[in-house]
Amino acid sequence: MYDRTWVWIDEYWAQGTKENGFSGGYLGYPGQKSFNQFNSCMSALFLVYSNQNYSPFPMVDYFYGKQEPSGAIRSDYSIDDGSVVVDAFNPEGVCPPVFAYVEHGFYHKVGNKKRLKEIVPILEKHFAWLKDTFLRENGLYSVPAPASMLGNIPRDHMYYPVDFNAQLAVNALYLSAIGDILNDKELSFRYKRLYFSLKTRINTLMWDPVDNFYYDLDVKENRLRRKHIGAYWTMLAEIPNEERADKMIAMLSDPTSFGTENPFPTIPVDDPDFSEQGNGFRGAVVPFCSFMVIKGLERYGKFEFARECAIRHLYFILDTLHPDGEETGDVWEAYLPSKEGPSVCDSLPDFPRRRFLPMIGLVTITLMIEDIIGLVISLPRKTVDWTMTNMEAMGIQGLSLKRNLITILSNKQPRGWEIRLESEKLYYFTIEVLAEHKKKTLPIPSGKCSMLIDKL
């Protein structure tokens, strides 16, 4: 699936035109009509692993170039002429604000501090526009339902969405982290304060102590008791304490809630609107939602559960691509919760989108490297951390680490489990085997070397 995804990326890689103003190449998909900000950000999260063969930077730089004097960056721009695509239900064209999260990832995968300095004014201006336009007196943000990208999930009377407010907390948290990287204490402090302000309000107003869940609010700040997967953005933003997080995580393995075979549906099984056929987003498993939940699980130290869920989700994608029988399969924007196949819906136009790579690549590339194999890479620090649940034969070859191709493979040998490493330059390698309670950091010299796990 990993190799196949890169073949598709090459197949759908397109060049911008003079008319649409996209300079450089971008990742397209069949039937594409617009450049969508959120989809472009999601694509950038796996294109960072392309060794610059498919640069992720134009995917977000296009939107920076469209920033208006107010700081606004709209959700969609026409693929024909680059004009704003207006949605009557989302007139301001707002969508999940994840630029800082993406840029922080760029820094650790590509190692360009100069870029961070250049884009901080853009991100600050965008944050200021969100604040000026959508912040209300109670300290929470009010945006229309389409801004959260959760399709046809019923969100009647919703005024303060929990997912958008948590996404903004993620944005503030990573803007603060960018301030730390740049050694800009004022920037770091300013966004840390914004982050804690949002965190406090989400915890105070949106958490329900009876249901142990975060809910959307109506205009009068009453909790709307409809659970949806968007509430798990709070975990990526590190908003719940350990006790609250444990209650939410328990629902992810509960078969009457979000614990379906294909993790995780957008609404729980016990919701009256849940559909085994997906019905758009009313029970579908959407890769970007599963990605977000898995990354949230990591924040709370649940690496083994996160890895198991990533593997299960990947198998459903694989089984839908290669179904039993004589049918020909494919990859899709959304999947069924309990068997292979795409989510279906008559009321949503063009749903689900076939070969919708901005979603698929998150699982088949990013989760494959970071969770299924378990590698976390930081180019500025010249580090590779490998977390394994148990010893098994796996690894990766020719992975780029700052113009340095590295290979890391584990195999069973007569002498025991061995890890073979190959590199052109020195880097620092941390291996952790959770089941054996072993962890060791070693400098890896240039050339070839190996280590025996039993000797650690």
N, C-alpha and C positions, 0 to 999 in steps of 0.2 A: 504493500500500500504506500509505503514511504517513497519508493522509487517511482511507482506509477504516478503519484501526485506531482513529482517534478516533471514527468513527461507531459502531464496535462498543463502544468504551469507554462512550459515551453510552447505548447500548442495554443494556449489562450493569451500568451504575452503579446500585447499590442503597443503600437506607437501613437502618441498623442498627435493631434493635428493643429494646424494654424488656427482653425476655426474654434476648437474647444479649448485651446490654450494650455493643453497638458504637455509640458516639455519633458521628453524622455519616454521610457516605456512604463507600462502599467499592466496589472493582471486583470484581464477581462473575464467574461463568462457568457454563455449563449443567451442572446436576447437582451443584453445589457442596454439600458436606455439612459442611465445617469451615473455619475460618479457619486457614490454615497460615502459620507464622512466616516461613519462607523465601520462599514465594510472595508474601507481602505485601511483603517487603523488595525482591524483584525488581520488583514492580509499581511501588514507590515510585521506582525508578531511571528510569522513563520518565514517570511522572505529574508529575515536577518540571518537565517541559516543557509543561504544560497551561496555563501562565499563571494558576495557582490556580483554574482552572475545575473541576478534579478534584483536590482537595487530597491530596497524598501523605501528609501528616502522620498522619491517623487510621489509615492502614494499619499504621504501626508503634506509634503511641501506644496502640492497643488492647492490644498485647502488654506494653507498659510497665505499663499499668494492671493487668495480670494477675500482675505480679511477686509472688512469695511471699516471706515473711520470710527464707528461706534465700538469696534472690537468684535462685531458679529462675524461668525463663520457659519454659513448655512449648511443644512444637512445634505442637500442634493444639488448637483449642477449638471446641466444637460451634456450628454456625450456628443451632441451635434455641434453646439455653439458655445458651451460653457456658461450659459445663462442660468440663473437661479430657477430651480424647479419648485413651484409653490404648491404646498399641500393645504387645502382649505381647513383640514382638521389640525394642522400644525403650522399656522401662518408665519411664525418666526423662524421656522426651519431649524428647531433645536433638536439635538440628538445626544446620546450618552457622551459626556465630556471625558474622554480617556487619553487625550494627547500626552499629558505628563507621564502617565503609566507607560505608554508606548515609547516615549523619548528616553525614559529611564532604562527601558529594555535595550534600546539602541546603544546607549552608552556602554552597557556591560557586554553587549555582543559585538560591537564594532569599535568601541573605545575612542570616540571623538569628543573631547571636552569642548573644543572650539564651537562645535555645533550647538551644544547646550547653551553657551553664552549667547549665541545668535538668536536662538528661538525663545529664550525666556521672556523677552518683551512681548512677543506674539501671544504666548500662553497667558501672561499676566493680563494683557488687554482683553483676551477672550474671557478669562475668568471675571474680569470687571464687568463685561457686557452681560454675562449670565447673572451676576449679582444685581446690576441695575435693572434688569428686565424681569427677573423671576423671583427674587428674594422678597419674602413677605415679613411682616412685623414680628412674627413669632420665631424668626431665624431659620425657617424652612423655605424650600423653593417649590414653586407651583408651576408645573408645565403640563401640556396636554398629553393624553395617553400615548399617541403615536411616537412621542419623543423617547419612550423607553424601549421601542423595537420589540414589543411582545404581541404583535399582530392582533388577533381577534379575541384575546382573553377579555371577558367582560370586566370592565372597571368603571361601572356606573357610579356617579357621585364622587369619584376620586378627584381630589384637589391637590393633595400633597403626595406624590408617589414615593414609596420607600426606596425603590431601585434608583431613581434619578438622584435623590438626596444622598444615597450611599455612593453612587458613582462620583458625585461631586466631592465627597469626602475622600475617595480614592485619589481624585485629581489633586486635591489639596495636600494629601499625604505625600504624593510623589513630587509635587512642586517643592515641598519642604526638603525632601531627600535630594533633589537637584541643587537646592541652595547649599546643602551640606557638601556635595561634590565640588561645587564651585567655591567653597569656603566663603560663601556670602551669608553671614550670620543673620543679617536683617531679613533677607528673603526667606531663609529657613524658618526664622521665628514667626514671621508674618503668616505664612501658610500653615504652620503648626498650630497657631492660635485659631485660624479659620477652621482647621480640621477638628480641633477639640470642641469648638463651638457647635459644629454640625453633629459631631459624635454625641455630645450631651443632649442635644434636642431630639435626635433620633432615638436615643435610649430612653429619654423621659416621656416622649409623646407617642412613639410608634410601637414600643415593646408592650406586648400583652402578657402579664404575669400568669394569667389563667391558661391561655393557649400556648405559652412559651414560643411566641413568634412575633416578628415585626410586620405591621400592617400599614397599608395606605391609609391616609386620613381624608375625611371630607372637609368642606370649607369651614365647618365649625370644630374641627380637630377631633371628631369622633372617629374611632378606628373602624375601618370597613373590613369585616371578618371574612375576607376571601384570601386564602393562602395562594401564593404564586412563587415561582422560582426566582423572581426578581429580588425577593427579600434576602437571598443569599449573597447579594452584592455587599451586604453588611459585613460578611465574614472576610471578603477580600479587603474591605476597608478596616478590618480589625476593630469593629465597633462592639460586638458582644464580648462580655467577659467569659472566662472559661466555662463557668456554670451554664450561662445562657447558650453558648456555642454548643456544649454537649447536648443540650435539649434539641437544638436545631439539627445537629448531626444525626441524632437518633432517628429523626424523621426520614433521613436519606436512606436508611436501610429497612424502614418499615414498609412492607408491601401494601398496606392500606393508605400510605401517604406518598412520598416521593421515591420509595424503594422498588421501582419496577425493574424487570430484568435488564432492560436497556436504560441506564441511568442518565438523566433524571427528567421526568416529564415536567412540562411547564406549569401544570396545576396538579394537585395531588389526586390520587385514585378516589378518595372519598369525597371529592367535590362533585356535586350533582351534574355539573357540565362536563365532567371528564369523559373522554371518548377513547376507546381502544383503537379507533381508526385515526386518532390524532385530531381530526376535525380542525385543521389549521394548527393553531397554537393551544387548543383546548385538550391537551393530553399528549401533544407531540414532544419528541425529544429533539431539541435544537442544539447543534454542536457548540455554538458560542456560549449557551447557557451552561452546558455540561463543563466546558472549559473553565468558565468562571467559578463554578462550584468546586471543581477539583483544585483550582488555585487557592480558593478559600480554605479548603481542607488542609492544604500544605501549611497555611499560616498558623493553624492550630495543631501542628505536629502529627496530623493523621496521614502520614505518607503512605502507609500500606493500604489503607482504605482508598485513598486517592488513586493509587496505582491500579488497584483492582477494578475500580470504576472506569478508568481510562481504557483498560484492556477490554472490559465488557462492551463499552461503547464502540470501540474499534471493531470488535467482532460483528456487531450488528451492521456497521457500515460495510464490512467485508462480505457478510452473508447477503446483503442487499445488492452488492456489486456482482456476486457470483451465486445466484440463487440455485436451489436444487431444480432439476428438471431441465426443460429445453428453453426456458425463457432467457432473455439477455438482460442483465442487470445494469445498474448505473449508480452514481452517487448523487445525493440530494441535499436540499436545504434543511429538511426536517424528517425525522424518522418515527416509526411506530414504537410504542413503549414496551410491547411484550412479544413482538415477533419481527422478523426482518421485513423491510419494505418502507416506502416513504409515507409520511403523513399525507392524508388527502383532505381536500376541502373545496366544495363547489362555490362558496361565497367569496373566497379570496382570489382575485385575478392572478394568473401566472404562478400559482402556488401548487406544489413546491417547485422551486427552480432547480433544474437539472444541472449537474456539474458546477454547482455553486461553490467554487473553490475558496472564497473568503471564509466560509465556515468549515469546509472539509479539511483544509490545510492546518487549521488549528489543532485538529486531532491527529491526523496522519503524519504531521511533521513535528509541531511544537510539543504536543503531549507525548509523542513517540520518543523524542529525545529527552525531555525533561522529567517525564513521569514513568513511562514504561521502561525505558533504559535507565533513567534516573540521573542524567548528567546536568549539572548547573555550571555555566561557564561565565567567567568574568574576565574580559580582555584587559582592562586597566590593571587588575590585580594579578593577571597572568595565573589564574587559578582554574582548576577543574575539580568539582566535587562530584563524586559518584556514590549515590545512595542505592544500595541493593537490599531487598527484603531477605532474599536467600541467595546463595551462590547458584548461578545458572549460566549456561553458555550464551553469551550475548555481547554486544558492544557496538562500536561504530568505527568506520574507516574514513580517512580523508576529511576529518572535520576541521574547519578553519578556525585558528586561534591567532588572530593578528598576523596575517601573512605566514602563518606557521601551521601546516597541515599535520594533525595528530591522529593517531590510531590507538584505540583502547579496546582490547578484547579479553574476555575471560573464557577459559577452557579448563576442562578436567584433564589432568595429566596423571601418569602413574605416581608422581610424587605428591599429588593433591591438586587443589584448585590454584590455577596460575593466571595472573593478569599480565598480558604482553602489551608493551607500550612502545610507540615509535613517534619521534618528534624531530623537527629540524632545530628547535631552540629549547632552552630551559623553561619549564613552568612548574607550578606547585600542584600536586595531585593529592586530593583527600579521598580515601576510600572508607565507606562505612557499610558494614554488613549488619543489618538490624537484628536478624535472627541469632547471630553469633556474638552480638554486643562487641563488635570489633570496629575500631576507628583509628586511622593513622594518616598523617600528612607527611608526604615525602617530596623533595625536589626531584623532578624528572629531567635528566640530562638530555642533550641532543643525541640522536642516534636511536638504537634499539636497546631495550632492557626489559626485564620481567621481574615479577615479585610473586612469592608464594604466600597465599592468604594464611595458611597454617603458621607461618613464621611471624605474622604481625603481632 
